[in-house]
Amino acid sequence: MTTVTIIGCGAIGAMLAYELSKTELDVMVIEASAKPAMGATSAALGVLMAASSSRARGVLVKLRLASLSKYDRLISELTAQTHRDILYNRNGILNLYRSPDAETKSRSLSEIRKRQGFDLQWLDREQIAQDFSQWKTDGGLLSPCDRAVHPTQLVNALVEAATQNGVKFLWNTPVENLENISSDRIIVTSGLSSNALLSPLLKNHSKYAGQDLMQPVAGQALLLHIPNLNLKNVVHIENEDGSDLNIVPLGGDRYWLGATLEFEPNKLPNEANVSLLLEQAIAWCPTFAHAEVLETWAGDRPRPLANQSPILGFVPDHPHILVATGHYRNGVLMAPVTAQITKDLLLTGTSDLPWRPFTL
Ligand SMILES: Cc1cc2nc3c(=O)[nH]c(=O)nc-3n(C[C@H](O)[C@H](O)[C@H](O)COP(=O)(O)OP(=O)(O)OC[C@H]3O[C@@H](n4cnc5c(N)ncnc54)[C@H](O)[C@@H]3O)c2cc1C
């Protein structure tokens, strides 16, 4: 039987393990930490924004939509198999705007998405005020098909289901060197640490300039308790300066708010930015002034430098090693389609999905 070793158990490694657990392959996952989802995935808000993503067309959009389309069934399957609670918001995402051209842009995006099979509804200020009277907005785009999932609960369920299906997991086992792994196939899903694991394999390649494949882009977020906000949908806000915010309802008047986007290399995330997030939210909805901050945290998103996101496919000159990483701001959203493409590559050498192979 073909043996496959997956390195790293974040959203991508766990989703792949689960997907491969349904095949004849003999799968093992090696994870540096004592438990799953301790990297970028632990910081993520789990917003699955594909239909209302402002980018209208292109390969990435197709992949995002394909990935989103897999989620409802995936969550039902996992819940049925593991009986675990996975917080999964099916109420859609409400995108709020204040820019004068938001309605025109939203209506044209709606036309495109309609042809792709996704419904978007423009709501003007009066319609929004019916349910969201506390919010200061000019209008909004409701995307009933977009979702949100609790990333850690998702990964825990994936690990449990994959284990039941025969996948072996090794915890507390950091891989130092891929050459020490004896397996027919190796798949590197170790997020930002893939830089260090892959650089020895790439350094003799004429097109490898010796720079990292990915850079960390820090993000900070908060857990808030806000009585009387009464949000059922995820709310996505686009600020006038182009930055954006997500508010994710968790139940019991608790919400995630995030996330900052911090590019400065080798610098700790800026503490002041946490207050800035809250100030921005208050500017849209004064009820946030009554928020109690229960928790704050930070994580690093794996952002490709020379490649487009995500980095997928066979490692040049090493046909038994594949990589699936570099998902930047959308790793939770993109996990199902990434797992599908990687499985296709393992089983057939190619995939019908519109993926872009990893090149240097
Ligand atoms: C603040 C914030 C908010 C975000 N919000 C969203 C969101 O709303 N929606 C969304 O889709 N995405 C979001 N993201 C992005 C998302 O978190 C990432 O794209 C995704 O988690 C990447 O998953 P991964 O499995 O590739 O990496 P990781 O989660 O980093 O997992 C990599 C794993 O590999 C392990 N590992 C590393 N090195 C080794 C080694 N040598 N040997 C063995 N194991 C190793 C690590 O311990 C880790 O468990 C957010 C990110 C941040 C920081």
The ligand as an SDF file (V2000), in Angstrom:
LIG
                    3D

 53 58  0  0  0  0  0  0  0  0999 V2000
   -5.8760   36.6770   12.9790 C   0  0  0  0  0  0  0  0  0  0  0  0
   -6.1440   35.7390   11.8450 C   0  0  0  0  0  0  0  0  0  0  0  0
   -7.4370   35.6110   11.3520 C   0  0  0  0  0  0  0  0  0  0  0  0
   -7.6980   34.7380   10.3000 C   0  0  0  0  0  0  0  0  0  0  0  0
   -8.9830   34.6030    9.8800 N   0  0  0  0  0  0  0  0  0  0  0  0
   -9.2630   33.7280    8.8790 C   0  0  0  0  0  0  0  0  0  0  0  0
  -10.5970   33.5440    8.4520 C   0  0  0  0  0  0  0  0  0  0  0  0
  -11.5240   34.1800    8.9770 O   0  0  0  0  0  0  0  0  0  0  0  0
  -10.8480   32.6580    7.4320 N   0  0  0  0  0  0  0  0  0  0  0  0
   -9.8450   31.9430    6.8530 C   0  0  0  0  0  0  0  0  0  0  0  0
  -10.1360   31.1600    5.9430 O   0  0  0  0  0  0  0  0  0  0  0  0
   -8.5540   32.1000    7.2380 N   0  0  0  0  0  0  0  0  0  0  0  0
   -8.2380   32.9750    8.2320 C   0  0  0  0  0  0  0  0  0  0  0  0
   -6.9560   33.1630    8.6240 N   0  0  0  0  0  0  0  0  0  0  0  0
   -5.8850   32.4890    7.8720 C   0  0  0  0  0  0  0  0  0  0  0  0
   -5.7150   31.0420    8.3350 C   0  0  0  0  0  0  0  0  0  0  0  0
   -5.5030   31.0410    9.7220 O   0  0  0  0  0  0  0  0  0  0  0  0
   -4.5270   30.3790    7.6440 C   0  0  0  0  0  0  0  0  0  0  0  0
   -4.5480   30.5830    6.2540 O   0  0  0  0  0  0  0  0  0  0  0  0
   -4.5910   28.8620    7.9020 C   0  0  0  0  0  0  0  0  0  0  0  0
   -4.8020   28.6170    9.2730 O   0  0  0  0  0  0  0  0  0  0  0  0
   -3.3300   28.1680    7.4580 C   0  0  0  0  0  0  0  0  0  0  0  0
   -3.4390   26.8200    7.8520 O   0  0  0  0  0  0  0  0  0  0  0  0
   -2.2200   25.8130    7.7390 P   0  0  0  0  0  0  0  0  0  0  0  0
   -2.7080   24.4860    8.1250 O   0  0  0  0  0  0  0  0  0  0  0  0
   -1.5730   25.9880    6.4040 O   0  0  0  0  0  0  0  0  0  0  0  0
   -1.1290   26.4010    8.7650 O   0  0  0  0  0  0  0  0  0  0  0  0
   -1.0570   26.3110   10.3520 P   0  0  0  0  0  0  0  0  0  0  0  0
   -2.3700   26.4620   10.9750 O   0  0  0  0  0  0  0  0  0  0  0  0
    0.0210   27.2580   10.7480 O   0  0  0  0  0  0  0  0  0  0  0  0
   -0.5870   24.8300   10.6320 O   0  0  0  0  0  0  0  0  0  0  0  0
    0.7150   24.3780   10.3900 C   0  0  0  0  0  0  0  0  0  0  0  0
    0.9910   23.2430   11.3790 C   0  0  0  0  0  0  0  0  0  0  0  0
    2.2610   22.6700   11.0680 O   0  0  0  0  0  0  0  0  0  0  0  0
    2.9290   22.4020   12.2760 C   0  0  0  0  0  0  0  0  0  0  0  0
    4.3640   22.3690   11.9860 N   0  0  0  0  0  0  0  0  0  0  0  0
    5.1570   23.4180   11.6610 C   0  0  0  0  0  0  0  0  0  0  0  0
    6.4300   23.0050   11.4550 N   0  0  0  0  0  0  0  0  0  0  0  0
    6.4220   21.6640   11.6500 C   0  0  0  0  0  0  0  0  0  0  0  0
    7.4420   20.6790   11.5970 C   0  0  0  0  0  0  0  0  0  0  0  0
    8.7090   20.9800   11.2760 N   0  0  0  0  0  0  0  0  0  0  0  0
    7.1200   19.3940   11.8780 N   0  0  0  0  0  0  0  0  0  0  0  0
    5.8420   19.0560   12.2000 C   0  0  0  0  0  0  0  0  0  0  0  0
    4.8430   19.9650   12.2710 N   0  0  0  0  0  0  0  0  0  0  0  0
    5.1280   21.2390   11.9990 C   0  0  0  0  0  0  0  0  0  0  0  0
    2.5260   23.5570   13.1840 C   0  0  0  0  0  0  0  0  0  0  0  0
    2.7290   23.2080   14.5510 O   0  0  0  0  0  0  0  0  0  0  0  0
    1.0710   23.7440   12.8150 C   0  0  0  0  0  0  0  0  0  0  0  0
    0.2160   22.9640   13.6170 O   0  0  0  0  0  0  0  0  0  0  0  0
   -6.6560   33.9980    9.6930 C   0  0  0  0  0  0  0  0  0  0  0  0
   -5.3620   34.1190   10.1910 C   0  0  0  0  0  0  0  0  0  0  0  0
   -5.1030   34.9840   11.2570 C   0  0  0  0  0  0  0  0  0  0  0  0
   -3.7110   35.0840   11.7990 C   0  0  0  0  0  0  0  0  0  0  0  0
  1  2  1  0
  2  3  1  0
  2 52  2  0
  3  4  2  0
  4  5  1  0
  4 50  1  0
  5  6  2  0
  6  7  1  0
  6 13  1  0
  7  8  2  0
  7  9  1  0
  9 10  1  0
 10 11  2  0
 10 12  1  0
 12 13  2  0
 13 14  1  0
 14 15  1  0
 14 50  1  0
 15 16  1  0
 16 17  1  0
 16 18  1  0
 18 19  1  0
 18 20  1  0
 20 21  1  0
 20 22  1  0
 22 23  1  0
 23 24  1  0
 24 25  2  0
 24 26  1  0
 24 27  1  0
 27 28  1  0
 28 29  2  0
 28 30  1  0
 28 31  1  0
 31 32  1  0
 32 33  1  0
 33 34  1  0
 33 48  1  0
 34 35  1  0
 35 36  1  0
 35 46  1  0
 36 37  1  0
 36 45  1  0
 37 38  2  0
 38 39  1  0
 39 40  1  0
 39 45  2  0
 40 41  1  0
 40 42  2  0
 42 43  1  0
 43 44  2  0
 44 45  1  0
 46 47  1  0
 46 48  1  0
 48 49  1  0
 50 51  2  0
 51 52  1  0
 52 53  1  0
M  END
$$$$
